[in-house]
Each structure stands twice: as C-alpha cells, then as structure tokens.
Amino acid sequence: MNLAVIPARGGSQRIPGKNSRDFCGKPVIAYSIAAALQSGVFERVMVSTDDDGIARVAREHGAEVPFMRPASLSDNLTGTADVVRHALQWHLEQGVEVEYACCIYATAPMLEAAVLADAYRQLRESGKHYAFSVTSYEFPVRRALRITAAGGIEPVFPDAIDMRSQDLEEVWHDAGQFYWGRAQAYIDRVTVFSEAALPIVLPRYRVQDIDTDEDWRRAELMYRALHAG
C-alpha cells in the first residue's frame, strides 16, 4: 500500500490556526489533501493531528483520520519523520503493510498532483530511499551579507563577495512540499538529506514556505497569479 501522511497539529505558534486557516477560499490543508487524492498513487490519504477541528476539516475534504495523534508527538519539537513513523507503526499494528509513504505538508497549496505522481515514479526507478522537492536559491548564498552590531554591513563569506554570480556554484534548498520514502527507510531512520535521497526539482515560482503572515500573503498572491487563467 502507498500511504500519504499529512502532519497537521493544532498548536502552530507563528501563525495560530495555520493548518486549517483560509487560503484563497479554502482551508489550506484542503489543497494538500486534494493533490494527494488527485495524484492517483495512494491507497490511503490520512491526516495525523491532535486537533478535533483539523480532523473535521480533513474529513470534510476527503482525507481519513484513522487515529488522533498522541500528545507525546504533538509539541513543536516533534519532527515530521517521527509523525510518519508513528503512522507506519500504527498501520503495522493493524496488519496493514505499507510499501511507500509520502509526508505531505499541510501548508503546500501550490503542490501539484502530477508532481507527486511523477516523484513516485522517479523514486521507484531510482532505487533511492527517498525523493523530495527542492528548488534553487534565487540569489547566490555565498554573496550573503549580515548587518553588524554597529549598524554596518559585512559579507558572511568574504572569499566569495567579489566573485561573479555566474562563477558561484548553484545551490538548492528543501522546497517544503513532500517527502516520498520507502516505508522501511522511514522505520530504519535512514537520513533524508543525504545520498539516499533523489531531488525533485521545482521551479521557484511554485515554491513558497509559509511560516509568517508575510509568507502567507505572498503565497496567496503567487497562487492567484498561477491560477489567474
């Protein structure tokens, strides 16, 4: 079985109510649920939550909530890999064998069903343990600056500050949308950010991390622009 796990605890600190907050007319988690369902590659799309309100919203939009997440896995220190492992172990206890699991963030409204399906195909063909979304930095990170205590400016990487942008290595970051993995790799705690993983490259205009109200506003503007037609 292929399992989609959408972690969505109720105690978001930076944006209260983040996982079920309205985003362009729907609860933001509804977009992740829809992408998973429309991808056609999951036998079960579930939300792992400790919050009754989120559970209700999840069910209204087609996801399953087969259990409520325990308090021990619902604080702001719990990693998403721990949440996926818990879901996998729960299924094993129910006698259900999971072959592939995909952790999908609840705040990924620009995630596309076709990308999820293609990432699954690439993972199976690659022989890797994981496949997750990445995108490139829009500005060379080695030319980063910091504001000093005296109110001035200094380069973070002095050796690179005078180099031309085209001479600097292109670097990538986690796009924060999904993490496909072989179920056994999750259970065995194989490291995701390693040679064990396959990068699924997304264009920058389809990626926006949402951690602040400013991020939220920017993401809504991007989403509306992408769907204007």
C-alpha angles and dihedrals in degrees: 000000000000114000129198113204118193110190112210117160120183100232104076108163107192095044111024112223089008100153096056099028117128114267116184092330103322137068105273092236089061090072093057091047091050093049091051094048094045093049090073094213102101129081089194132024109193138174119218108209143146092206124092092205093054090045090054093049091047093053092046089058097047106269126124124236101194093172141004115251114249120248090245089068097039105077126100092258096062113106123222091241088062089052092051092048090051091052091048093049090049090055092048089053088053090052094251117135116213119199101179129019129190123199108209120188116236091225100057104107093159094056111123124216091221091056091053091051094046092047089054090052092048092049093052092048095045100057089224123136097233143018122195140167121268136170135189125259111255092222129036105268092208088067092058120138133208130206109235127223088255091057096255133115131253133170118255089213106033093182092062104038095095096043120108115255092238091056094057122090115257110242133195140211137203108274092210098228112103144350116202114194144165105258092234091054090057091047092047091049094237107181113257099203096063145076086292089076134076116217116230103203118218127186113253092241089066095052130079125153111217113211104124138036088255090055090049093053092047091049091052091050091049092047093050091048092051092049099038091110 
